[in-house]
Amino acid sequence: MKKLLYLLCLLLATFMIFTACNNGDESGDPSDNPEKTKYTITWVDENGNTISSAQVEEGSVPNYSYTKSDTDEWDYTFIGWSASADGEVLIEIPEATQNSTYYAKITAVKRKYTVTFNTLGGSSVASQTVEYGSKAAIPDPPAYEGYRFVGWSSSQNEVIEVDFERAITGNTEYFAVWNKILDIKSLLASLLNGYNLNPYAYIPEAMRLDYSKNLVAPEDIVTDYSDFVNVSDITYGFGEQWYMVLNNIDQSMLFFNALTVVETISSTSITAFNNYFDQNPADTAHYTFENGIYNIAIKFDGEVLYYVVDYTANIPTIGNVTAQIAMAMIAETGEKSVRIQLGDANALAYTVRENAYEFAIKYLGARRAMFSIARDDNGDISGKIYEYLTVSSVDVASSAEFYITNSYASIVGNKADGLVGFSNTICELYNTNTGKMLGYEVNETAEKLGVTVNFDTLWFNLKNVSGLNSIKYVAATQNNAAKLYVNGLSEEWKSKTVGGFSLASFSRRFDIEFRTQYVTSYDSTTQEYTVHMIQVPMLFVQEDYYDSLNDDVKSTNNVNAHVTVIDEDVEQLMTSYAELVPIFTENKEAFNVDVILAYIGTKITL
């Protein structure tokens, strides 16, 4: 019986396992558990452009995050999605049941910007809120005690007039432009009473061409050295560097003398303008009137006061020409400038500052020059001149710098009309109290057998060399070289070379040469000064051989020769040369013809 029960249990277990296996096969049939349907959802921006497209399962809720970036002109806000391009915004996106397209809905608000008005100390002006692309309104002008409102500028550092027709595209700040309220009557009086300039006011009396103690009679000027001439009879004057300075000042005086016209009409001009001003206080910008042959214009632009005179007159040495005198003064600083035109070829412009002035001149179509001079707190004078002379259609450039103290006048320059092709530098030294030349030093260049060497030579008038009492010069002929004799001797004057084996071996230690100088005579009958360009004998010695000069002259000419200029003055000459020549060399190209002509400018039209 037990065995039978065992078999029955075994059969039952087998049946149950078979049934379970069959049930498992039925649960794995795909047809009994199909996949969910998927739909394509498309997202489109406000302009109809597809942003994204993706498939989602049926019954799920599609979702897409969208943001539109703001611009300078617009602020954008995303408010939701719509089922059509022109549909309403959906409260929520429905479950996916089909392929669908959703359209972004955007609100656009034009941006607004602030326009601020900075009055720079004046009364406040309310700021404005302006939509992008719109124009700011012109505000009522602010007030500022002691100042006149000129307008608005888009820059605080420079005046750039605001265009209120320009569209606003961002936050903007405008700045008030002010002019100080000035007493124009007083300004005009100041200009007309302080325009004149006497360039010689900066030049010591003894350093002028007309210094009475240095005037000479024309008949006393030695020009012929073909027979012995006593050194004591030789007239010496200014060297070429200082004469270039004085010559330009002297020619400028022709223009400065024309300013007497203003003296003639200044009182009338002030009265006429004041009467006009009293009757037209709101219109002070421009006033014109006539006074005899003179046409006068006065203008004030808030910063600069102008006074211009046009007329026709007969000018000495120039003739009958149209002329213009144009004066200007900067109201705030009091700096004055004047431009004088005499005909087409002659003009001068100058600027006057406290203890300084400068002028540029063009004269007779041949001379163009720039000149400046200043006085420091110690009373010392310094100046510069740049000159261009047209000679045979070629511009010849010369320049000089000068320094004047109570004791000395030092002039450094490169002018040497008497030396063809000279391109080096000369430093002249004068006694300020007597106007007498103490000597000059030259940077010399010598060439011998293809060898070029630079050396420094000291030059002295023969009057400043003891032992040389008379001089005779026989000019060169076709067959004979020039010859020089001293002290009535029949034996020819000889020089001495440096010798040795240096580059300067063939250069002269000392010698006598003729150099250009200028002296002035005065005709009391005509009351005219005449400047004479003369050739005078000078002794030169190389600086390195200055101490052995007497021995060298004695050994070659059997003549004693001592420089009588005191050691202190010779030392000053060497010092001035050493200190000033490098400065001059660096500065001498500072101005050219174009710069000078630009400074002079053209006739003024108001």
NUDREN-766702 format. One record per residue (C-alpha): residue in one letter; y, x, z; residue number from 1. Coordinates in Angstrom, 1 decimal. Each point is the difference from the previous one (the first is absolute). Example, Ala and Ser with C-alpha at 12.3 -4.5 7.8 and 13.67 -1.06 7.14 Angstrom:
BEGIN
 code      y      x      z pos
    a   -4.5   12.3    7.8   1
    s    3.4    1.4   -0.7   2
# end
This chain:
BEGIN
 code      y      x      z pos
    m    0.0    0.0    0.0   1
    k    2.4    2.8    0.9   2
    k   -0.7    1.6   -3.3   3
    l    0.9   -3.2   -1.9   4
    l    3.3   -0.3    1.8   5
    y    0.9    3.5   -0.9   6
    l   -0.5   -0.6   -3.7   7
    l    2.1   -3.2    0.1   8
    c    2.9    1.9    1.6   9
    l   -0.3    2.7   -2.6  10
    l    0.2   -2.5   -2.8  11
    l    3.0   -1.8    1.6  12
    a    1.9    3.3    0.3  13
    t   -0.7    0.9   -3.6  14
    f    1.3   -3.3   -1.2  15
    m    3.2    0.3    2.0  16
    i    0.7    3.5   -1.5  17
    f   -0.5   -1.3   -3.5  18
    t    2.3   -2.9    0.5  19
    a    2.7    2.3    1.4  20
    c   -0.2    2.3   -3.0  21
    n    0.4   -2.9   -2.4  22
    n    3.1   -1.2    1.8  23
    g    1.6    3.4   -0.2  24
    d   -0.4    0.1   -3.8  25
    e    1.8   -3.3   -0.4  26
    s    3.1    1.1    2.0  27
    g    0.6    3.0   -2.4  28
    d    0.4   -2.1   -3.1  29
    p    3.6    0.4   -1.5  30
    s    0.1   -3.4   -1.2  31
    d   -0.2   -1.2    3.5  32
    n    3.2    2.1    1.1  33
    p    2.5    0.4   -2.9  34
    e    3.3    2.4    0.2  35
    k    3.5   -1.7    0.4  36
    t    2.3   -0.5   -3.0  37
    k    2.9    2.4   -0.5  38
    y    3.5   -0.7   -1.5  39
    t    2.7    2.2   -1.4  40
    i    3.3   -0.2    1.9  41
    t    3.1    1.4   -1.7  42
    w    3.3    0.9    1.7  43
    v    3.2    0.0   -2.1  44
    d    3.5    1.2    1.1  45
    e    3.2   -2.0   -0.4  46
    n    0.5    1.4   -3.5  47
    g   -3.4   -1.0   -1.3  48
    n   -1.6    3.4    0.2  49
    t   -3.5    0.2    1.4  50
    i   -0.1    1.8    3.3  51
    s   -3.7   -0.2    0.7  52
    s   -3.2   -1.8   -1.1  53
    a   -3.3   -0.2    2.0  54
    q   -3.1   -2.2    0.5  55
    v   -0.6   -1.9    3.2  56
    e   -2.9   -2.2    1.1  57
    e    0.2   -3.7   -0.2  58
    g    1.3   -1.5    3.2  59
    s    1.8    3.1    1.1  60
    v    3.8    0.1    0.5  61
    p    1.7    2.6   -2.4  62
    n    2.7    2.2    1.4  63
    y    2.5    2.6   -1.4  64
    s    3.0    1.7    1.8  65
    y    3.1    0.4   -2.2  66
    t    3.4    1.6    0.7  67
    k    2.9    0.5   -2.5  68
    s    2.3    3.0    0.7  69
    d    3.7   -0.6    0.4  70
    t    2.6    1.6   -2.3  71
    d    3.7    0.9    0.4  72
    e    0.8   -3.3   -1.5  73
    w   -2.6   -2.4    1.5  74
    d   -1.8   -0.7    3.2  75
    y   -3.5   -1.6   -0.7  76
    t   -2.2   -2.2    2.2  77
    f   -3.6   -1.1   -0.8  78
    i   -0.4   -3.6    1.0  79
    g   -3.5   -0.7   -1.2  80
    w   -2.3   -0.9   -2.9  81
    s    0.0   -2.9   -2.4  82
    a   -2.8   -1.4   -2.2  83
    s    2.4    0.0   -3.0  84
    a    2.9    2.0   -1.3  85
    d    2.5   -2.7    0.9  86
    g   -2.0   -1.7    2.8  87
    e    0.8   -0.4    3.6  88
    v   -1.1    2.5    2.6  89
    l   -3.4   -0.8    1.4  90
    i   -0.3   -0.5    3.7  91
    e   -3.3    1.8   -0.1  92
    i   -2.3    1.5   -2.7  93
    p   -3.0   -2.4   -0.4  94
    e   -3.7    1.1   -0.1  95
    a   -1.2    1.3   -3.3  96
    t   -1.6   -2.7   -2.1  97
    q    0.9    1.3   -3.4  98
    n    1.8    2.8   -1.8  99
    s    3.6   -0.2    1.1 100
    t    3.4    1.7   -0.5 101
    y    2.6    0.2    2.7 102
    y    3.7    0.8   -0.6 103
    a    2.3    1.9    2.4 104
    k    3.1   -1.8    1.2 105
    i    3.0    2.2    0.8 106
    t    3.5   -0.7    1.3 107
    a    2.8    2.4   -1.2 108
    v    3.3    0.4    1.9 109
    k    2.8    2.2   -1.5 110
    r    0.8    2.7    2.5 111
    k    3.4    0.4    1.5 112
    y    1.9    3.1    0.9 113
    t    2.9    1.0    2.2 114
    v    3.2    1.4   -1.4 115
    t    1.9    1.9    2.7 116
    f    3.7    0.9   -0.1 117
    n    0.8    3.2    1.9 118
    t    3.7    0.1    0.6 119
    l    0.0    3.5    1.5 120
    g    2.4   -0.9    2.8 121
    g    1.7   -3.0   -1.6 122
    s   -0.4   -3.6    1.1 123
    s   -3.5   -1.4   -0.3 124
    v   -1.3   -1.8   -3.1 125
    a   -2.9   -2.4    0.3 126
    s   -3.2    1.0   -1.7 127
    q   -1.5   -2.2   -2.8 128
    t   -3.6   -1.2   -0.6 129
    v   -0.6    0.0   -3.7 130
    e   -3.0   -1.0   -2.0 131
    y   -1.7    2.6   -2.2 132
    g    1.8    0.2   -3.4 133
    s    3.1   -1.9    1.3 134
    k    3.5    1.6    0.5 135
    a    1.8    0.7    3.2 136
    a    3.3   -1.8    0.4 137
    i    3.2    2.2    0.2 138
    p    1.0   -0.3    3.7 139
    d    3.6   -0.2    1.2 140
    p    1.4    3.5    0.4 141
    p   -0.1    1.5    3.5 142
    a    3.0    1.3    1.9 143
    y    0.5    3.4    1.6 144
    e    3.2    0.9    1.7 145
    g    1.8    2.9   -1.8 146
    y   -2.2   -0.3   -3.1 147
    r    0.0   -1.8   -3.3 148
    f   -3.3   -1.6   -1.1 149
    v   -0.9    1.4   -3.5 150
    g   -3.4   -1.7   -0.6 151
    w   -3.7    0.3    0.6 152
    s   -2.2    3.0   -0.8 153
    s   -3.8    0.2   -0.3 154
    s    0.1    3.5    1.6 155
    q    1.6    1.2    3.2 156
    n    0.4    3.6   -1.3 157
    e    1.6   -0.7   -3.3 158
    v    1.9   -2.9   -1.5 159
    i   -2.3   -2.0   -2.3 160
    e    1.6   -3.3   -0.7 161
    v   -2.2   -3.0    0.8 162
    d   -0.9   -2.3   -2.9 163
    f   -0.2   -3.4    1.6 164
    e   -1.6   -1.4   -3.3 165
    r   -3.0    2.2    0.7 166
    a   -3.2   -1.9    1.1 167
    i   -1.1    0.7    3.5 168
    t   -3.6    1.3    0.1 169
    g   -0.3    1.4    3.6 170
    n    1.9    0.4    3.3 171
    t    3.3    1.5   -1.0 172
    e    2.9    1.6    1.9 173
    y    3.5    0.3   -1.3 174
    f    2.8    2.2    1.5 175
    a    3.7   -0.7    0.2 176
    v    2.3    2.5   -1.7 177
    w    3.4    0.5    1.7 178
    n    3.2    1.8   -0.8 179
    k    2.3    1.0    2.7 180
    i    3.2   -2.0   -0.1 181
    l    2.7    2.6   -0.8 182
    d    3.7    0.1   -0.2 183
    i    0.2    0.5   -3.8 184
    k    3.8    0.5    0.1 185
    s   -0.5    2.9    2.4 186
    l   -2.8    1.4   -2.1 187
    l    2.1    0.0   -3.2 188
    a    2.9    1.7    1.9 189
    s   -2.4    2.6    1.3 190
    l   -1.4    0.6   -3.5 191
    l    3.3    0.4   -1.6 192
    n    1.4    2.1    2.7 193
    g   -2.9    2.4    0.3 194
    y   -1.5    0.5   -3.5 195
    n    1.9    3.2   -0.9 196
    l   -1.6    3.4    0.2 197
    n    1.4    3.5   -0.2 198
    p   -3.0    2.2   -0.6 199
    y    2.0    3.1    1.0 200
    a    0.3   -1.4    3.5 201
    y   -3.3    1.6    0.8 202
    i    0.8    3.3   -1.5 203
    p    1.9    2.6    2.1 204
    e    3.4    0.8   -1.4 205
    a   -0.7    3.6   -0.7 206
    m   -3.1   -0.9   -2.1 207
    r    2.0   -2.1   -2.4 208
    l    1.2    1.1   -3.5 209
    d    3.6   -0.8    0.9 210
    y    0.1    2.0    3.3 211
    s    3.5    1.5   -0.1 212
    k   -0.9    3.4    1.5 213
    n   -2.6    0.6   -2.7 214
    l    2.1   -1.0   -3.0 215
    v    0.7    2.7   -2.6 216
    a    2.6    0.5   -2.7 217
    p   -1.6   -0.2   -3.5 218
    e    1.6    3.4   -0.9 219
    d   -1.7    1.6    3.0 220
    i   -3.5   -0.9   -1.1 221
    v   -1.8    3.1   -1.3 222
    t   -2.0   -0.7   -3.2 223
    d    0.1    3.5   -1.7 224
    y   -2.0    2.8    1.5 225
    s    0.1    2.3   -3.0 226
    d    2.1    2.4    2.0 227
    f   -0.2    0.7    3.7 228
    v    1.0   -2.9    2.2 229
    n    0.8    0.4    3.7 230
    v   -2.5   -2.0    2.0 231
    s    2.8   -1.2    2.2 232
    d    1.5   -1.7   -3.0 233
    i   -3.1   -2.0   -0.9 234
    t    0.2   -3.7    0.9 235
    y   -3.2   -1.5    1.4 236
    g   -0.7   -3.7    0.6 237
    f   -2.9   -2.5    0.4 238
    g   -3.5    0.6   -1.4 239
    e   -1.7   -2.4   -2.4 240
    q   -1.9   -1.9    2.6 241
    w    3.0   -1.1    2.0 242
    y    2.1   -0.5   -3.1 243
    m   -2.7   -2.5   -1.3 244
    v    0.5   -2.0    3.2 245
    l    3.8    0.1   -0.2 246
    n    0.1   -0.7   -3.7 247
    n   -2.0   -3.2    0.4 248
    i    2.2   -1.1    2.9 249
    d    3.1    0.8   -2.1 250
    q   -1.2   -2.0   -3.0 251
    s   -0.9   -2.9    2.3 252
    m    3.6   -0.1    1.2 253
    l    1.0   -1.4   -3.4 254
    f   -2.0   -3.1    1.0 255
    f    1.1   -0.1    3.6 256
    n    3.6    0.1   -1.2 257
    a   -0.6   -3.2   -1.9 258
    l   -0.5   -1.7    3.3 259
    t    3.8   -0.1    0.4 260
    v   -0.3   -3.2   -2.1 261
    v   -1.6   -1.6    3.0 262
    e    2.8    1.2    2.3 263
    t    2.4   -1.8   -2.4 264
    i   -1.7   -3.4    0.1 265
    s   -1.9    0.0    3.3 266
    s    2.7   -1.9    1.9 267
    t    0.4   -2.6   -2.7 268
    s   -3.8   -0.4   -0.2 269
    i   -0.4   -0.6    3.7 270
    t    2.8   -2.5    0.0 271
    a   -1.3   -1.9   -3.0 272
    f   -3.6   -0.1    1.3 273
    n    1.1   -1.1    3.5 274
    n    2.0   -2.8   -1.5 275
    y   -3.0   -1.1   -2.0 276
    f   -2.3    0.4    3.0 277
    d    2.2   -2.2    2.2 278
    q   -0.1   -2.8   -2.6 279
    n   -3.7    0.4   -0.9 280
    p   -1.8    1.0    3.2 281
    a   -3.3   -1.3   -1.2 282
    d    0.1    2.0   -3.3 283
    t    0.4    3.7    0.7 284
    a   -2.6    1.3   -2.4 285
    h    2.2    0.8   -3.0 286
    y    3.7    0.2   -0.8 287
    t    1.8    1.4   -3.0 288
    f    3.7    0.4   -0.8 289
    e    2.4    2.2   -2.1 290
    n    2.7    2.4    1.2 291
    g    1.9    1.4   -2.9 292
    i   -2.4    2.0   -2.2 293
    y   -2.7   -0.2    2.7 294
    n   -2.8   -2.6    0.0 295
    i   -1.4   -0.2    3.5 296
    a   -3.2   -1.6    1.3 297
    i   -1.1   -0.3    3.6 298
    k   -3.5   -1.1    1.1 299
    f   -1.9   -0.3    3.3 300
    d   -3.7   -0.8   -0.2 301
    g   -0.5   -0.1    3.8 302
    e   -0.9    3.7    0.3 303
    v    2.2    2.0   -2.4 304
    l    3.7   -0.5   -0.8 305
    y    1.0    1.0   -3.5 306
    y    3.4    0.8   -1.4 307
    v    0.2    0.7   -3.8 308
    v    3.1    0.9   -2.1 309
    d   -0.1    0.2   -3.8 310
    y    3.0    1.2   -2.0 311
    t    1.1    2.2   -2.9 312
    a    2.1    3.1    0.6 313
    n    0.9    3.5   -1.3 314
    i   -2.0    2.4    2.1 315
    p    1.0    3.7    0.1 316
    t   -2.3    2.3   -2.1 317
    i   -2.0   -3.1   -1.1 318
    g    2.5   -2.2   -1.8 319
    n    0.4   -3.8   -0.3 320
    v   -3.2   -1.6    1.2 321
    t   -1.4   -3.0    1.7 322
    a   -0.6    0.7    3.6 323
    q   -1.7   -1.6    2.9 324
    i    0.1    0.6    3.8 325
    a   -2.8   -1.7    1.8 326
    m   -0.2    0.2    3.8 327
    a   -2.6   -1.4    2.4 328
    m   -0.6    0.0    3.7 329
    i   -3.1   -1.0    2.0 330
    a    1.4   -2.4    2.6 331
    e   -2.4    1.0    2.8 332
    t    0.2    3.8   -0.3 333
    g    3.5    0.4   -1.5 334
    e   -1.5    2.4   -2.6 335
    k    2.2    0.1   -3.1 336
    s   -0.8    0.9   -3.5 337
    v    2.4    0.3   -3.0 338
    r   -0.7    0.3   -3.7 339
    i    2.8    1.1   -2.4 340
    q   -0.4   -0.2   -3.8 341
    l    2.6    1.5   -2.3 342
    g   -1.0   -0.8   -3.6 343
    d   -3.6    0.1   -1.2 344
    a   -0.8    3.7    0.7 345
    n    1.5    0.5    3.5 346
    a   -1.2   -1.5    3.2 347
    l   -0.2    0.8    3.7 348
    a   -1.8   -1.7    2.8 349
    y    0.2    0.9    3.7 350
    t   -1.1   -1.2    3.3 351
    v    1.8    0.6    3.3 352
    r   -1.8    0.1    3.3 353
    e    1.1    1.2    3.4 354
    n    0.7    3.7   -0.3 355
    a   -1.7    0.2   -3.4 356
    y    0.4   -1.0   -3.6 357
    e   -1.7    0.5   -3.4 358
    f    1.0   -0.4   -3.6 359
    a   -1.4    0.2   -3.4 360
    i    2.1    0.6   -3.1 361
    k   -0.3    0.0   -3.8 362
    y    2.9    1.6   -1.8 363
    l    0.9    0.3   -3.6 364
    g   -3.6   -0.4   -1.0 365
    a   -0.8    3.6    1.0 366
    r   -0.2    0.1    3.8 367
    r   -2.2   -2.0    2.2 368
    a   -0.1    0.9    3.7 369
    m   -1.1   -1.3    3.4 370
    f    1.9    1.2    3.1 371
    s   -0.5   -0.7    3.7 372
    i    1.7    1.4    3.1 373
    a   -0.2   -0.7    3.7 374
    r    1.5    1.1    3.3 375
    d   -2.3    0.3    3.1 376
    d    0.9   -0.5    3.6 377
    n    1.1    3.7    0.3 378
    g    2.4   -0.3   -2.9 379
    d   -2.2    2.1   -2.3 380
    i   -0.1   -1.0   -3.6 381
    s   -3.0   -0.2   -2.3 382
    g   -0.2   -1.1   -3.6 383
    k   -2.0    0.0   -3.2 384
    i    0.9   -0.2   -3.7 385
    y   -2.2   -0.5   -3.1 386
    e    1.7    0.6   -3.3 387
    y   -1.0   -0.5   -3.6 388
    l    2.3    1.3   -2.8 389
    t   -0.7   -0.7   -3.6 390
    v    0.4    3.2   -2.0 391
    s   -0.8   -0.1   -3.8 392
    s   -2.0   -3.2    0.6 393
    v   -2.1    1.7    2.7 394
    d    0.3   -1.1    3.7 395
    v    0.5    3.0    2.3 396
    a   -0.9   -0.7    3.6 397
    s    1.6    1.7    3.0 398
    s    0.0   -0.9    3.6 399
    a    1.3    1.3    3.3 400
    e   -0.1   -0.7    3.8 401
    f    2.7    1.0    2.3 402
    y    0.5    0.4    3.8 403
    i    3.4    0.5    1.6 404
    t    0.8    0.9    3.6 405
    n    3.2    1.1    1.7 406
    s   -0.9    3.6   -1.0 407
    y   -2.0    0.0   -3.2 408
    a   -0.6   -1.9   -3.2 409
    s   -3.5    0.6   -1.5 410
    i   -0.7   -1.3   -3.5 411
    v   -3.5    0.3   -1.6 412
    g   -0.3   -0.8   -3.7 413
    n   -1.4    1.0   -3.3 414
    k    3.1   -0.2   -2.2 415
    a    0.8    3.2   -2.0 416
    d    1.8   -0.7   -3.2 417
    g    0.6    3.7   -0.4 418
    l   -3.7    0.9    0.0 419
    v   -1.8   -1.4   -2.9 420
    g   -3.5   -1.3    0.9 421
    f    0.7    0.4    3.8 422
    s   -2.5   -2.2    1.9 423
    n    0.1    1.6    3.5 424
    t    2.0   -0.8    3.1 425
    i    3.3    1.2    1.4 426
    c    1.3   -0.4    3.6 427
    e    3.8    0.5    0.3 428
    l    1.7    0.6    3.3 429
    y    3.7   -0.6    0.8 430
    n    2.3    0.3    3.0 431
    t    1.0   -3.6    0.6 432
    n    3.4    0.9    1.4 433
    t    1.1    2.2   -2.9 434
    g   -2.0   -1.3   -2.9 435
    k   -0.9    3.6   -0.9 436
    m   -3.5    0.8   -1.3 437
    l   -1.9    2.3    2.4 438
    g   -2.7    0.5   -2.6 439
    y   -3.1   -1.6   -1.4 440
    e   -3.7    0.6   -0.2 441
    v   -2.1   -0.6   -3.1 442
    n   -3.7   -0.4   -0.7 443
    e   -0.3    2.3   -3.0 444
    t   -2.8    0.4   -2.5 445
    a   -0.4    3.2   -2.0 446
    e   -2.4    0.8   -2.8 447
    k   -0.9    3.4   -1.2 448
    l   -2.9    1.1   -2.2 449
    g   -1.6   -3.5    0.4 450
    v    0.3    0.1    3.8 451
    t    2.0   -2.7    1.8 452
    v    1.2    0.4    3.6 453
    n    2.2   -2.1    2.3 454
    f    2.4    1.6    2.4 455
    d    3.1   -1.0    2.0 456
    t    3.4    1.5   -0.7 457
    l    3.2   -0.1    2.1 458
    w    3.2   -0.2   -2.0 459
    f    3.5    0.9    1.2 460
    n    3.5    0.0   -1.6 461
    l    1.2    3.5   -0.6 462
    k    2.9   -0.8    2.4 463
    n   -2.7   -0.1    2.7 464
    v   -1.4    3.5   -0.9 465
    s    1.9    3.0    1.3 466
    g   -0.1    3.2   -2.2 467
    l    0.3   -1.9   -3.3 468
    n    3.7    0.1   -0.8 469
    s    0.2   -0.7   -3.7 470
    i   -2.3   -1.2   -2.8 471
    k   -0.1    0.3   -3.8 472
    y   -2.3   -1.8   -2.3 473
    v   -0.6    0.9   -3.7 474
    a   -1.8   -2.8   -1.8 475
    a   -3.0    0.7   -2.1 476
    t    0.3    0.7   -3.7 477
    q   -2.5    0.0   -2.8 478
    n   -0.7    3.7    0.6 479
    n    0.7    0.4    3.7 480
    a   -1.1   -1.8    3.2 481
    a    2.5   -1.3    2.4 482
    k    1.3    2.5    2.5 483
    l    1.5   -0.3    3.5 484
    y    2.2    2.5    1.8 485
    v    1.4    0.1    3.5 486
    n    2.8    1.8    1.9 487
    g    1.6    1.4   -3.1 488
    l   -3.1    2.2   -0.6 489
    s   -0.9    1.0   -3.5 490
    e   -3.7    0.0    0.8 491
    e   -1.8   -3.3   -0.6 492
    w   -1.1   -2.1    3.0 493
    k   -3.7    0.2    0.5 494
    s   -2.5   -2.2    1.8 495
    k   -3.2    1.0    1.7 496
    t   -3.4   -1.6   -0.3 497
    v   -2.3   -0.8    2.8 498
    g   -2.6    2.5   -1.2 499
    g   -3.5    0.5    1.4 500
    f   -3.0   -2.0   -1.2 501
    s    0.8   -3.5    1.0 502
    l    0.7   -2.9   -2.3 503
    a    3.7    0.5    0.7 504
    s   -0.1    3.6   -1.1 505
    f    2.3   -0.5   -3.0 506
    s    2.5   -2.3    1.7 507
    r    3.4    1.2    1.1 508
    r    0.7    0.6    3.6 509
    f    3.7   -0.6   -0.5 510
    d    2.5   -0.4   -2.9 511
    i    3.3   -1.5   -1.0 512
    e    0.1   -3.1   -2.3 513
    f    2.6   -2.6   -1.0 514
    r   -0.6   -3.5    1.3 515
    t    1.8   -3.3   -0.6 516
    q    2.5   -1.2    2.7 517
    y    2.8   -2.6    0.0 518
    v    3.6    0.3    1.2 519
    t    2.9   -2.5   -0.1 520
    s    3.6    0.3   -1.0 521
    y    2.9   -2.4    0.5 522
    d    2.8   -0.8   -2.3 523
    s    2.9   -1.2    2.1 524
    t    1.9   -1.3   -3.1 525
    t   -2.8   -2.3   -1.1 526
    q   -1.4   -0.3    3.5 527
    e   -3.5    0.5   -1.4 528
    y   -2.9    2.1    1.1 529
    t   -2.0    2.1   -2.4 530
    v   -3.5    1.3    0.7 531
    h   -0.8    3.4   -1.7 532
    m   -3.6    1.1   -0.7 533
    i    0.0    3.8    0.2 534
    q   -2.4    2.9    0.0 535
    v    0.2    2.3    3.0 536
    p   -1.9    3.2    0.9 537
    m   -2.4   -0.3    2.9 538
    l   -2.3    2.5    1.6 539
    f   -3.5   -1.1    0.7 540
    v   -2.7    1.7    2.1 541
    q   -3.6   -0.9    0.6 542
    e   -0.3   -1.4    3.6 543
    d   -2.8    2.5    0.7 544
    y    2.4    2.9   -0.9 545
    y    3.2   -1.3    1.6 546
    d   -0.1    2.6    2.9 547
    s   -0.4    2.9   -2.5 548
    l    2.7   -1.2   -2.4 549
    n    2.6    2.8    0.8 550
    d   -2.7    2.7   -0.3 551
    d   -1.3   -1.5   -3.3 552
    v    3.5   -0.3   -1.5 553
    k    1.0    3.5    1.2 554
    s   -3.1    1.6   -1.5 555
    t    0.5   -1.5   -3.4 556
    n    3.8   -0.2   -0.4 557
    n    1.4    2.3    2.7 558
    v    1.9   -3.0    1.3 559
    n    0.0   -1.4    3.5 560
    a   -0.5   -3.8    0.1 561
    h   -0.1   -2.0    3.2 562
    v    0.0   -3.8    0.2 563
    t    2.8   -1.0    2.2 564
    v   -1.2   -3.5    0.7 565
    i   -0.8    0.0    3.8 566
    d   -3.7    0.1    1.0 567
    e    0.2   -3.5    1.5 568
    d    1.1   -1.5   -3.3 569
    v   -2.7    1.9   -2.0 570
    e   -2.6   -1.1    2.5 571
    q    1.2   -3.6   -0.4 572
    l   -0.3    0.4   -3.8 573
    m   -3.6    1.1    0.3 574
    t   -0.8   -2.7    2.5 575
    s    1.5   -2.8   -2.1 576
    y   -1.9    1.3   -3.0 577
    a   -3.3    0.2    1.8 578
    e    0.4   -3.4    1.6 579
    l    1.7   -2.1   -2.7 580
    v   -1.6    1.2   -3.2 581
    p   -3.5   -1.4    0.8 582
    i    1.6   -3.4    0.8 583
    f    2.0    0.1   -3.2 584
    t   -3.0    0.9   -2.1 585
    e   -1.9   -3.0    1.4 586
    n    2.9   -2.4   -0.5 587
    k    1.5    1.0   -3.3 588
    e   -2.0   -2.3   -2.2 589
    a    0.8   -3.1    2.1 590
    f    2.2   -1.6   -2.6 591
    n   -0.1   -0.3   -3.7 592
    v    2.4   -1.5   -2.6 593
    d   -1.7   -3.4    0.2 594
    v    0.3   -0.2    3.8 595
    i    3.7    0.9   -0.2 596
    l    0.7   -2.6   -2.7 597
    a   -1.9   -2.6    1.9 598
    y    2.2    0.6    3.1 599
    i    3.1   -0.3   -2.1 600
    g   -1.2   -3.3   -1.5 601
    t    1.9   -2.2   -2.4 602
    k    3.1   -2.1    0.2 603
    i    0.0   -2.8    2.6 604
    t    0.1   -3.6   -1.1 605
    l    0.7   -2.6    2.7 606
# end
